[in-house]
Amino acid sequence: MNKTRVSVIIPVLEINDYILDENLPAHARLTFKDFEVIVLPNTLPHNHAKIVQKYPWLRIIPTGSITRPALKRDIGAEAAKGDILAFIDDDAYPARSWLSQAMTLFEKENIMAVCGPGVLPSYTNIWEKVFDEIFKSWVGSGGFAYRFTKAPARYVDDYPSMNFLVRKDIFKKLGGFNNDFWPGEDSKLCEDIVYTLGGKILYSPLVLVHHHRRSDIPGYLRQHARYGFHRGAFFSHGDKNSRHVAYLVPAFFVIYLAGLILSFSFFSSMWPVVLSPLLLYIFLLFNLGSHAYSHTKSLKIAHLSAIVLFLTHMVYGIQFIKGFFVGLLRQENIYGKK
């Protein structure tokens, strides 16, 4: 298996500090050496020759007007020389044993794809720490905390492309990502691997990368609005990996709160029953804050984690409902573009 070449594919708008300061230097330290890295910015950087000279395994392929990550990844896969395609985000960087651990797992029968956690890097701002506390919690991630912290190995039917490796022949058989969804292109690929081909996607905590969170609250909420919208659309499309109960909970909670506000006076005699879900939710917020404080020893992070979690559920839930109805009307063109 050591003879198998890996193509690491990274879609970007431009060559940024994450790529130059963290991502490429981390690839240079990998214990597995038979790999190439393909970075796909819109245009070549002015110092292109200098960067490639420093990292001889690097190729920079400009994509011009093609800016969607899924389409950029398809271009990278087409140019790839490797038998394994390794997808990673520009704001992530691999642990030294990332590829060596992954290649060992590909020796198992019927393993079509391998994935692993994207843990928080050491050097981050306070907002990244707040978001990380939410991601690592059960109430914040809906049971998918293993995507953001080390957890026992398991088979999964959905995984983000920030740390996702797949056999090239399988990827080509499915036609690549072959869609304009962003985010969500990776969810569609996983749906096809597991439920169309009957393959297996193996998660291992040893296939580890360090992955930055959003650096501010507006960017974080926009990200989760997109997540909610696409998950709602994919739910209405009938995608099996989008029908986990956890994806529905924020939407139901939004509906519950709206109903509570609109009809509160009608249930005055039933307050203990009607308010019980809200009281449980408040308890979960306090519980998250308590765990955040125990991890970080920061009251500020603890308070912000609880507040941001509520905002996350509201934004995600509202957008899930919107995406659900849009998905009923449109199977492919969910953005309403011609």
N, C-alpha and C positions, 0 to 999 in steps of 0.2 A: 504493500500500500504506500510505502515511502516514495515510490516512483510516480505516483499520481500528482499531477501539477494542479494547484489551486489558483483560481482567478478571483481576487478580491475586487469587488465592484462598489464604487462610491459615487453616487450622484450628488452634484452640488450646483449651486448657481455660479459660484466663483471660488477660486482657491483662497481659502480663508485661514485665519490664525489657528483654528482647530486642526486643520489639515497639516499645516506646517510645523506647529509647535508640539502637537500631541500624537496625531494619527500616524503620520509617516514615520516619525522616530520610533514609535511603538512597534510598527511592522518590521523595522530594522532589527529589533531585539527578539523577534520570534525564534523559537527553537526549531521550528519546521521551516526549512529553507527553500523548498521547491514551490515557489509561489510567484505570482505577479500581482501588481495592484493597478487597477484601471480607475482613474478619476475622470469624471465627466462634467466639466464646467460648461457654461454657455460659450465662453471664448477662452483662448489660450492666454495664460498670464504673461506679463512682459518678461518675467524671469524664468520662463518655461525651460530653456536649455540648462540653466544652472540647477534647477530642481531635479531634472531628470539625470543630470550628471552625478548628483549626490546620491540618488537612489536608482541604480541601474535596472531594478525590477519594476520600475514605475512607468506607466504609459498615461499620458494625458490626452483625452480625446474630446475636443470641443463638439457640442451638440447644436450650436446656433440657436435657432428659434424654438427648438424642442426643450422645454423647461420642466415638464412633469417628471417626478422621480421615477415612476413606473416605466415611462418611455425611455428615459435615460438608462435605466437598468437593462432594458431590452437591447439597447445599442451596445452596452458594455458586454452583455452575454454573447451577442453576435460576434464581437471582436475577441472574445476570451479564448485562450489557448488551453485552459485547464479542463479537467474532467469534473471538477467540483467548482461550483459558483458560490462564493462567500459574500453575502451582502452585509454591509455595515454602514452606519450613518457617518457623516463627516464630523459630527460632534461626539463621536465615540472612538475609542482606541482599544486594541486587544491586549489581553494578558499575554505573557510570554509563551504560555503553553496552549494558547487558543486553538491554533490549527492542528497541532500534534494530538491534542485530546479529541478534536472533532474527527480527524482522519481515522483514529482507532475505532470510533463508533460506527463509521461507515462500513466497517468490515462485517457488521451484523446483517443478517439476512433481512431483506425487504425494508431496510432503512433507506427511505428516499430523501429525507432531509433531517438536519440536525440543528438544534438551536440551544441557546443558553442565556443566562441572565445578563442584564445591562446594569451593573451596580454603579452607585454614585462615585465619581472621582474624588480624590482627596481635597483638591483645591476648587472650591465652589463658593458662590455667594449665599446669602441667607435665604433667598427665594428658592434656590435649588434644594437647599436642606428642607425647607417647608414642604415642597412638592414631593420630595423623596419620602418624607414621613407618611404622607398620604398614600403614595404608591405602595409602600411596604405594609400597609395595614389592610386587614380584611375588609373593613367597612369602606375603605377608599378605593381598593382595587377589585372588589367583588370576587375575591377568591383567586385572582390572577397575580398575587404578589410575587410569585416565583419568577415573574418576568423581570423583576427589579432587585431581587436579592437571591442569594443561594438557597435552594430548596432541593428536596430529594428528586432523583431522576424520575421521569414519567413520559408517557406518550401524550401528545397534545394534538388538537385538530385546528389550531389557529396560533399564529405567532407573528409579532411585528418583525419587519425586515431590518431592524437595527442590529440584529445578530442572528442571521439565518443563512444556513448553508444547504445547498441542494445539488443533487446530481445533475450535470448539464444535460444528459440525455433525457431525463425526466422533464426538466424545464422546457426543453425544445419540443418534446412530445405534446406538452400542454399549450404550446404556442407562446411561451414566456408569460409575462404579466399581461401583455396584450390588452390593456385597458387604460382609460384616462382617469381612473379613480385616484384621488389623493386626499386624505389617506385612504386605506382600505384595499389597495391593490394586493397587498400581502395576504389579507384575509381571503380574497378570491382565489389566490394561488393555493393556499392551504386547503381550502374547500375542495379544489380539484384533486389535489394530491391524495387526500384522505377519502373523500366520498365518491370521486369519479374513478380514480385508479386503484383505490383500496390499499394505498401505501401507508407507511408509518412515518411520523415526525417525532423524533426522540429529543426530549429536553434533557440536558445534563448541566449540573451546576459547575462542572469543570470546563465547559466551553464558555469562558467568561470574557466579557468586555466591560470596559468602564464607559458609562454613557451619561453625558450631561443632561440635566433637566432644563426646562425653559428658565430663562434668567430674570423674568419679570411676570407680574400677574396678568397684564393684558395678553401677552403672548401665550401664556399657559391656558387662559380661558378660551382664547380663539382656537387653540389646539383641541381642547376638549369639546368645544362646539362642533368642530369638524368630525371628531370621533363619534359623537352622539348622532349627528346627521347621517353619517355613512352607515353606522350600525343599524339605525332605524330603517334605512333604505334596504340594506341587505337582509334584514329580518323580513320585510315585506316581500323581498324577492324569493324567500324560502330557503336561504342558505342555512344549512344545518349548523354550521359553526357560529352562526349569529343568533341562535335560538336558546342560548344559555339563559337561565332565569336571571342571573346577575345583571345582564344587559337591560332587563325590563324594569328593575327595581327603581332607578331614578325617575323614569317616566311615570310609573304608578305613584311615586311620592309627590311629584309635581301635581298630578291630577288630584291626589288626596288633599294637598295644601290649598289648591284652588277651590275645591269643593268645601273645605273647612271655612275658608274666608267668605265664600258666597252664601253659605247656609248656616253659619254659626248660630244665629239666633233661634233657628228651628230645633236645635238639639241641646238646648240649655238643660233639659232634664236628664240628658244622657252624656254629660261632659266626661265623666270618668272613662266611659267606653270610647267615645269619639276622639278624645285627646290622647288615649293610650299610645297610638303609633308615634305621635309627636313627642311624647315624653320619653319613649324608648329611643327615638332618634337623638334627642338632646343628651341622653345618657351616653349614647355611642360617641357623640362629639366630645364629651368630657373624657371618655375613655381614650379616644385618640390623643387628645391633648396631654393626658397623663403619660401615655406611652412615649409621646414625642419628647416630653420633658425628661423622662427616664433615659432616653437615648442621647439627648443633646445637652441636658442640664441648662436649657435656655427657656425661660418663661415666654419670651417673645416668639420663639418658634412654636412653642406649645399652643399659645393663643392663636397665632396665625394659621396653624394647621387646622384647627377646628373651624375657623371662619372660612378658610379657603375650601375646605371639604364641602361645606354647605353650598357655597357658590358653584363648586364643581358639579354637584348633583343637580342643582337648578339648571345650569347651562346645558349639561349633558341631557337631562331629562326632557327639556323643552325642545332641543334640537333632535332628539330621538323621535319624538312625536312628529315633528315636521318632516324628518327624513322618511318616516314610515309612510306618510300619505303621499309624499313625492315618489317614493319607490313603487307604490301601487299604480301610479300613473305612468311611470317611466322605468323600463327595465335597464336600459343602458345609459341614456342621456339624462342623468339625474340633476345635472346642473342647468338644464334648460337652454343649452347652447345649440345652435344649428351646426 
